[in-house]
Amino acid sequence: MQAANYIMSPICAILHPEEELTLSITRKVVVQLTVIFITKFQAGNLLEEEFFRIDYGTAPDGIIDARESADRADLSGREIIEVVEIDEKEMKVVR
């Protein structure tokens, strides 16, 4: 995956009080479709990489503490209709 193809939007989410999980979110908006690529790191080690599609929604900019707001639609200011994990083959079509 070429990072140059995307607009970087860093998000830090703390999912559990004992676990700090940094999400490096990359997004590219196509019409009313936002595609985000999430790379999860913990203590400097790569945990996993995932592709997600958010229909009719946007990934919010900035720093997020997931414990403070479970309603991501409020953060983005738009209603998130559906979040779907997609594979790398489908991601190439979006590019």
trRosetta pair geometry for C-beta under 8 A, 3 or more apart (Angstrom, degrees):
i j d omega theta_ij theta_ji phi_ij phi_ji
1 5 7.8 -111 -179 41 73 121
1 37 6.6 155 -174 -156 159 162
1 88 7.7 -116 -66 -135 104 109
1 91 7.8 -28 -106 129 113 143
2 5 4.9 83 88 -9 98 106
3 6 6.0 -76 -162 43 47 104
3 8 7.3 23 -176 -72 105 106
3 26 6.7 -120 -135 -114 77 149
5 28 7.0 -27 137 -74 84 144
5 95 5.9 -1 172 -139 149 110
6 26 4.2 46 137 174 151 112
6 27 6.6 129 -169 56 106 22
6 28 5.2 -97 -121 -52 78 102
6 37 6.9 -80 -102 23 167 122
7 26 7.3 147 71 -163 42 68
7 27 6.0 -38 68 72 92 72
7 28 6.5 135 15 -89 87 59
8 24 7.8 -34 -152 -178 97 90
8 26 5.9 -38 -108 -109 56 79
9 25 5.3 -42 83 92 88 97
9 26 7.0 146 29 -111 76 27
9 27 5.5 -8 19 14 128 111
9 59 6.1 135 95 104 147 116
9 61 5.3 -102 -150 -111 110 72
10 24 6.0 -33 -120 -128 76 64
10 25 6.9 141 -126 36 21 76
10 63 7.6 -6 112 -81 92 70
11 23 4.9 -22 85 84 94 106
11 24 7.7 164 40 -111 66 18
11 25 4.7 19 15 6 112 124
11 59 7.2 -103 -39 168 144 111
11 60 7.4 97 -102 80 125 77
11 62 7.3 47 -105 84 73 39
11 63 6.9 151 -144 -121 48 34
11 64 5.3 -2 -162 20 101 108
12 22 5.4 -33 -120 -124 82 72
12 23 6.8 168 -108 35 27 73
12 63 5.0 -9 39 -142 100 89
12 64 6.9 169 67 47 50 58
12 65 7.9 -5 104 -76 83 59
13 21 6.1 -25 82 82 80 95
13 22 8.0 139 35 -125 60 24
13 23 5.3 18 16 4 104 122
13 64 5.3 -9 -88 91 83 96
13 65 6.9 138 -140 -130 52 25
13 66 4.3 50 -166 -32 106 108
14 17 7.5 52 155 -102 116 29
14 19 7.3 152 -162 89 70 61
14 20 5.8 -36 -113 -117 91 61
14 21 6.9 141 -117 32 36 76
14 65 5.3 -10 32 -142 102 80
14 66 6.3 -156 64 30 48 87
14 67 6.2 -39 89 -5 95 108
15 19 6.0 -30 63 87 89 114
15 21 5.4 4 4 26 109 133
15 66 5.4 8 -97 56 56 145
15 67 7.8 144 -145 -49 19 85
16 19 4.2 47 58 29 103 106
17 67 7.5 59 -69 -75 71 155
19 42 7.3 -33 -168 -130 93 127
20 42 7.2 141 84 -135 65 79
21 40 6.1 -17 -173 -156 104 102
21 41 7.8 150 -161 71 57 46
21 42 5.8 -32 -109 -85 70 96
21 47 7.8 -34 -140 8 102 155
22 40 7.4 145 76 -152 55 50
22 41 5.0 -19 63 61 106 96
22 42 7.5 171 21 -81 79 45
23 38 5.5 -29 -159 -152 101 103
23 39 7.5 140 -156 66 50 47
23 40 6.1 -20 -101 -98 69 71
24 38 7.3 140 67 -152 53 49
24 39 4.7 -17 56 57 106 99
24 41 7.2 41 -11 -1 108 110
25 36 5.2 -17 -165 -165 99 119
25 37 7.3 146 -155 69 48 49
25 38 5.6 -12 -101 -98 74 76
25 59 5.7 -147 154 163 144 151
26 36 6.6 143 71 -156 46 61
26 37 4.4 -15 58 52 105 100
27 34 5.7 -9 -163 -173 119 97
27 35 6.5 154 -149 79 63 49
27 36 4.7 -25 -91 -96 88 78
27 37 7.7 -168 -73 15 42 69
27 58 7.9 82 173 -161 159 71
27 59 5.1 -163 -72 36 147 129
28 34 7.8 157 76 -153 37 55
28 35 5.4 -14 57 58 84 101
28 94 7.0 134 84 142 123 112
28 95 7.5 63 75 -103 167 59
29 33 7.2 150 -161 80 55 49
29 34 5.3 -24 -105 -101 76 75
29 35 7.9 -179 -89 20 29 69
29 58 7.3 -10 -97 -114 122 95
30 33 4.8 -22 71 67 87 102
30 34 7.9 169 26 -85 65 27
30 35 6.9 24 8 -7 108 108
30 94 6.0 -142 -12 -160 153 90
32 55 7.3 41 124 -169 92 62
32 56 5.3 9 160 -94 113 62
33 53 6.4 -22 -170 -164 103 101
33 54 7.6 148 -164 75 54 53
33 55 6.3 -24 -114 -112 76 57
33 56 8.0 -18 -86 -41 49 43
33 94 7.6 -124 117 -131 129 117
34 53 7.5 143 81 -162 51 51
34 54 4.6 -17 69 61 103 102
34 57 6.2 -90 28 86 127 62
34 58 5.3 142 -61 -114 157 49
34 59 6.0 -174 152 -10 141 85
35 51 7.0 -11 -174 -170 98 96
35 52 7.3 163 -157 86 54 49
35 53 5.5 -24 -105 -105 75 69
35 54 7.7 -173 -84 21 26 72
35 86 7.5 -52 -136 41 104 140
35 91 6.8 142 -179 -129 140 82
35 94 5.2 79 -41 162 163 162
36 51 7.6 159 87 -157 47 50
36 52 5.1 -10 62 62 92 97
36 54 6.7 32 -1 -8 109 110
36 59 5.1 89 -77 -49 139 149
37 49 7.2 0 179 -173 90 96
37 50 7.6 170 -157 87 50 44
37 51 5.6 -22 -106 -104 71 71
37 52 7.9 179 -84 23 27 70
37 91 7.4 70 -85 -140 107 143
38 49 7.0 167 89 -154 55 50
38 50 4.9 -9 60 60 101 91
38 51 7.7 179 20 -86 76 22
38 52 6.5 28 -7 0 114 112
39 46 6.9 -52 -176 -135 99 95
39 48 8.0 -165 -147 97 46 40
39 49 5.1 -11 -105 -107 73 86
40 46 7.5 101 80 -164 58 54
40 47 4.2 -51 103 58 105 115
40 48 5.3 14 42 51 115 72
40 49 7.5 -159 17 -77 74 39
40 50 7.7 30 -14 6 106 102
41 44 6.4 -1 177 -126 116 12
41 45 6.5 151 -156 70 74 33
41 46 6.0 -42 -100 -96 77 43
41 47 6.5 -179 -103 -1 20 90
42 45 6.0 -29 68 59 67 87
42 47 5.4 55 3 -51 103 122
46 49 7.4 -15 -173 -43 114 92
50 85 6.0 -59 -174 -136 110 108
51 85 6.6 106 80 -167 63 64
51 86 4.6 -68 111 71 114 80
51 87 6.7 135 47 -124 129 6
51 88 6.6 157 -19 -78 141 51
51 90 7.4 170 112 74 148 99
51 91 4.9 -109 -129 -70 157 127
52 83 5.8 -5 -176 -174 120 92
52 84 6.8 146 -160 77 67 39
52 85 5.6 -44 -99 -101 70 53
52 86 6.8 138 -121 13 16 83
53 82 8.0 7 103 107 88 91
53 83 7.3 162 80 -155 49 45
53 84 4.7 -17 57 63 99 94
53 85 7.9 170 14 -101 76 6
53 86 5.1 60 -23 -24 107 126
54 57 4.3 -82 155 69 114 106
54 58 7.2 167 101 -78 138 12
54 59 6.6 152 12 -52 153 80
54 80 5.8 -54 -166 -142 109 104
54 82 7.4 172 -149 87 45 50
54 83 5.3 -11 -102 -104 77 77
55 80 7.8 106 66 -168 58 61
55 81 4.7 -61 94 66 101 113
55 82 4.6 19 33 51 117 93
55 83 8.0 -145 15 -72 74 34
55 84 7.4 41 -21 3 103 109
56 78 7.0 -143 151 153 69 118
56 79 6.6 -7 126 87 110 82
56 80 7.2 155 89 -135 75 32
56 81 4.5 50 53 -4 119 120
56 82 7.9 66 34 23 94 75
57 72 7.9 59 178 119 139 107
57 73 6.9 -84 -128 -108 122 77
57 76 5.9 65 -175 106 88 162
57 78 5.4 173 -129 100 57 108
57 79 6.7 -99 -89 105 95 37
57 80 3.5 33 -92 -105 157 72
57 81 6.5 -162 -31 11 104 67
57 83 7.8 -49 52 -72 145 84
58 76 4.6 163 69 -164 82 122
58 77 7.7 -11 50 54 120 83
58 78 5.6 79 12 36 95 130
59 76 6.9 -87 -138 -99 6 123
60 64 6.5 101 81 -67 122 128
60 72 7.0 -149 -6 -164 115 82
60 75 4.2 -67 -46 138 158 106
60 76 4.7 -125 -62 -81 88 68
64 68 7.8 -148 -175 53 64 106
64 69 7.1 -88 -159 55 98 109
64 75 6.6 28 -113 -146 123 159
65 68 4.4 64 84 2 104 111
65 69 7.5 98 77 18 68 79
66 69 7.4 -94 -149 64 31 58
66 70 7.1 56 177 -97 73 57
69 72 7.3 121 127 -77 101 44
69 74 6.4 -121 -168 72 125 120
69 75 5.8 124 120 -56 147 112
71 74 4.4 54 111 4 112 112
71 75 7.2 156 103 -12 65 84
72 75 5.3 -52 -153 36 47 115
72 76 6.2 33 154 -12 75 108
72 80 6.0 12 93 -7 105 149
73 76 6.1 -62 -144 44 31 101
73 78 6.7 -103 -155 92 76 40
73 79 5.3 16 -149 -124 129 42
73 80 4.8 -132 -83 8 90 90
74 77 7.6 30 -178 -71 29 39
76 80 6.8 86 42 -52 145 102
80 83 6.5 9 167 -48 123 95
86 90 4.4 -101 179 81 114 134
86 91 6.0 140 112 -57 115 80
87 90 5.4 96 59 13 69 100
87 91 7.1 -123 108 -9 38 94
88 91 5.1 -52 -147 33 38 120
88 92 6.7 47 154 -27 66 95
89 92 6.0 -48 -160 22 32 112
89 93 7.5 33 144 -17 59 99
90 93 5.7 -49 -162 27 43 115
90 94 7.0 43 144 -19 68 101
91 94 5.6 -53 -156 32 40 114
91 95 6.7 46 148 -25 68 100
92 95 5.5 -45 -151 27 37 117
